[in-house]
Amino acid sequence: MAVGEKITKEKIIRAVLDSAFDKSVGGTSLADISEKLGIKKASLYNHYESRDAMIEDTIAYCGDLLRKTSFIPADMTATAQKYPAETVLKGIVNRWIKLNEKEPLLQVYVFVESEKYFSNQSAAIVSETRNKLIEQTVSALTALSDAQKIKSLDAASAKGYAVIFASTVRDILDIYLTDKKVQIRSNPETGADTLFASIPGGEPDFSEIDTLIEQFCNLLKK
């Protein structure tokens, strides 16, 4: 932070996310957070009564941010009418991965996924995000079905395929971001966004993912 810049709760939360990304949530101390902000540790108590309160607010911040992100395009009906099913689903997945590898969603993803085993609040956010992916995938498949880009699907069939698709996407994203996290730990002097832009292979390779989506679309052909 710049000298003299006002400290806010959101800046503290972002510092918590940054430190937790580097050291894990459990390994993050008040000293780590204050160091990220360039302030004295005691100054944090002007905004929070305890470290636990900061963590709770950070989890709530993560939930709010994830609720604002969308897995599918705003106008799914028009998109389904315009493009083949493979193009639509590849675009959705590729965009989702790129969105989640950027700050702050990268830190948010790592934070809530690691904390879901220790915090009911984080576990609920992870479950809510998974359900949103499934619901929005149902919307995408229904739009593609209505546009006759895939076979006709009733509500139960659309939900079943959506569960498979969303679970696969979550698994792909987790593997991809885990690999990136390893790269970041190996290059601690580099920020996440800079690292992805500069290291060899920094741009996502979607070839294997695209092949999986093509195989999935084969299940949906008429």
Disulfide bonds with the S-S distance in Angstrom:
none
